[in-house]
Amino acid sequence: YEDINQRDSEVNRLYFLALRVVRGAISKPSYAMDDFAGAWELFTARHIVIKIEKVADQQKRITRYLKGLKINEKAKAELKRIYSIMLESYLQVMKAYFSKDKKTAYDVEIGNKERIVTCNKFLEDSCERFPLSIEGEHAHKERHTYHSLTHLAKIVENLKAMSSSIKYIARAVIEGE
């Protein structure tokens, strides 16, 4: 978890640096680099930097909630599979951004709905597997169960938010010139 916090701090520093560069290029166009000469390109770069920082924050939150999560191996494997889908989508959209590949960006963008449905289905299936009520001497297990469900729901919501951020990066690539 400490490694994730350190990486998040690095992303935050890069985020503020990138925003200062974009702001400087907008306020003094003579400073703009050739690759980001136009106002639209600067706006797009700013938008993408913001979304990358959001993805990093969502990653940090997911890691924090994973620490308190107690789920079976099957659920862990499914969660890893969903995370791998998000990671692959992120890598594809960033590659599309740097290569200005609108087709790949479009594919990633339209995949958002499927990624969200996958997350929702995982959460629904996981909730069905947990007992809803445990009575008597097992009441402490009920608190633990709800604690895990809460963490799981927060993880899934952050995965969905990550997917949305990836979608918006894809849209910026598609709209780019």
N, C-alpha and C positions, 0 to 999 in steps of 0.2 A: 504494500500500500504506500509506503514511503517513496518508492521508486515512481509510482504513479503521480504522487504529489509533486515530486521534483520535476517530472516531465510536464505536468500541468503548469508549473511555474515558468518553465522554459517556453511553453506555448504562449502563455500570457505575455511574456517579454517580447516574443516575436510578434504577437498581435499588436501590442502598442507601438513597436517599431514600424511595422507595416502601415498602421494607421497614420503615424507621423510622416512617413514617406509619401503616402497618398495625399494627405492634407497639404504637405509641402509642394507636391507636384501640381495640385489644384490651385494653390495660392500663388505659386510662381511657376507658370508653365515652362519657363526656360530650364527648370530643373527636371522636368519630366524625362524619363528615359524613353528611348525610341520605341520600345515595345509597348509602353503605356502612354503614348503621346496624347491620345484623345480623351475627352471628358468621359465618354461612355466606358472606355477601357479602365479608367481610374475608378469610376463608380462600380464597375463589375469586380475589380480587384478588391475594393473595400468590402463589398458585399460578401465575397468569397472568404476573405480573411475573417470576417465576423462569424460566418458559418463554421469555419474550421475551428475557431476558438470555442464555439458552442459544442461541437463534437467532442473536443478535448474535455470540456466540463462534464458532459454527459458520461464520458468514459470514466472520469474520476468518481462520479456519483455511483455508477454501476459497480465499480471496484469496492467502494465503501459498503454498499448494500450486500455484496457477495460475502463479505466477512461474516455477517450475521445470518446467512442463509443456510438452512439445513434441509436439503432435498435428496431424493434417492439418485442413484447413478443414472437411471434412464432419463430423469428430468435434467440432470447435469449435462448429459450428452446432448440432449435436445437444445438446451440453452447455449451450449458451445456451438452447435450447428447454426443456430439463429445468429449468434455473434459473428460467426465466420461469414455468413451472408452479408451482414452489415459491413464487415471489414472489406470484403471483396467489392461491394458496391462503392464504398469510399475510395478504394484504390482505383477502381475503374473511372470514377468521375474525376478524380484528380489527374489521372492520365489523359482523360478527354480534355480537361481544361488546358493542360500544358501543350497538348498536340492540336488543340482547337477542333477536336473530333465531335461534331454535333450529333452524329449518328449514335455513338456510344453514350453520349450524354442523354440523348433521348431514350435509349434503352434503359438506362439507370433511372431516369425520371419516371417512366411508366411502370417500372418495377416497384415503385414505392407502395402502391396499393397492395401488392402481393406480400411485401415485407411486413406491412402493418397487419394484414390478415393473419399471417404466420405468427406474429407476436400475440395477437388477440386469442388465436386458437390455442397456443401454448398456455397462456394464462388460464383460459377457461378449462382446458383439460387438467391443468395442475390443481385448480380449485376443486374440481370434481373428485380428485383423488384424496384430498384431505378430508378427514371426518369433520363434520360441522359442529358437533357437540360431543364433548367428553365429560362425563359426570363423575362425581364422588372423588375417590382417591386419585383419579387421573386428571384432575382439573389443571394441575401445573402443565401437563402436556398440551392442554387446550391453549393456554397462554403462549406456549412455545410454538404451537401450530399457527396461531394467528400472527405471531411475530414473524415467522417465516413467510407466511402468505403476504404480509405487508411488505416485507423486503422484496419478495418475488414480484409483486405488483409494481413497486417502485423501479425495479430493474427493467421490467417490460416497458413501463412508461418512458424510461430513459432510452431504451432501444428504439422505441417508436419516434421519440423526439430526434434521435440520431438519424433515423431514416428520413425524417422530414428535412433536417438540415442538409443531408446528402441530396435530396430532391431539389432543394433550392439552389444548391451549387450547380446541379445539372441544368436547371432552368437558366441560370446565369450564363452557362456555356452555350446553351441553345440560342439565347438572345444576343450573344456576343457578335461582334462584327469580324 
